[in-house]
């Protein structure tokens, strides 16, 4: 998984899970949540697969800007 990765944070039951994944994976997760699908979702991240119980996901924050470290623009 290289190239266009996107940062998201998944919140559930007082916990958060930061993830870097592809925009296609983000779209799939958001689509499953919007449709109210239950069950498990296999989210593929840069670190491997994450199996999420969709019934326990409370929110997904999608970072719109690339995070930068250091000085300058």
C-alpha positions as CSV (number, residue, x, y, z in Angstrom):
1,X,0.0,0.0,0.0
2,X,2.0,2.9,-1.2
3,X,1.2,6.3,-2.6
4,X,-2.1,8.0,-1.9
5,X,-2.8,7.1,1.7
6,X,-5.3,8.9,3.9
7,X,-5.3,9.3,7.6
8,X,-8.5,8.5,9.5
9,X,-9.4,8.0,13.1
10,X,-12.1,5.4,14.1
11,X,-13.8,6.0,17.4
12,X,-15.7,3.4,19.4
13,X,-16.7,2.9,23.0
14,X,-14.3,5.6,24.4
15,X,-11.4,4.4,22.3
16,X,-9.8,5.7,19.1
17,X,-7.9,3.9,16.4
18,X,-5.7,6.0,14.1
19,X,-5.3,4.4,10.6
20,X,-3.5,5.2,7.3
21,X,-5.3,3.6,4.4
22,X,-6.3,4.2,0.8
23,X,-9.2,6.5,-0.2
24,X,-11.0,3.4,-1.7
25,X,-10.9,1.7,1.7
26,X,-12.2,4.8,3.4
27,X,-15.1,5.0,0.9
28,X,-15.9,1.4,1.5
29,X,-16.0,1.8,5.3
30,X,-18.1,5.0,5.1
31,X,-20.5,3.4,2.7
32,X,-21.0,0.4,4.9
33,X,-21.7,2.7,7.9
34,X,-24.1,4.9,6.0
35,X,-26.0,1.8,4.8
36,X,-26.3,0.6,8.3
37,X,-24.7,-2.7,7.6
38,X,-23.9,-4.7,10.6
39,X,-21.2,-7.4,11.0
40,X,-17.5,-7.2,10.3
41,X,-15.6,-5.0,7.9
42,X,-12.1,-5.8,6.7
43,X,-10.2,-2.5,6.5
44,X,-6.8,-2.8,4.9
45,X,-4.3,-0.4,6.3
46,X,-0.6,0.2,5.7
47,X,0.1,-2.0,8.7
48,X,-2.2,-4.9,7.7
49,X,-5.9,-5.8,8.0
50,X,-8.1,-4.5,10.7
51,X,-11.4,-6.3,11.3
52,X,-14.0,-3.8,12.6
53,X,-17.4,-4.6,14.2
54,X,-19.5,-2.0,12.4
55,X,-22.1,-2.0,15.1
56,X,-19.5,-0.6,17.6
57,X,-18.1,2.2,15.4
58,X,-19.3,5.5,16.8
59,X,-17.5,7.9,14.4
60,X,-14.9,8.1,11.6
61,X,-12.8,11.3,11.4
62,X,-11.2,11.8,8.0
63,X,-8.2,14.1,7.9
64,X,-8.4,16.3,4.9
65,X,-4.9,17.8,5.0
66,X,-1.5,16.1,4.9
67,X,0.3,16.4,8.2
68,X,3.7,18.0,8.0
69,X,6.7,17.9,10.3
70,X,9.4,20.5,10.4
71,X,9.8,24.1,9.5
72,X,8.6,26.0,6.4
73,X,5.5,25.6,4.3
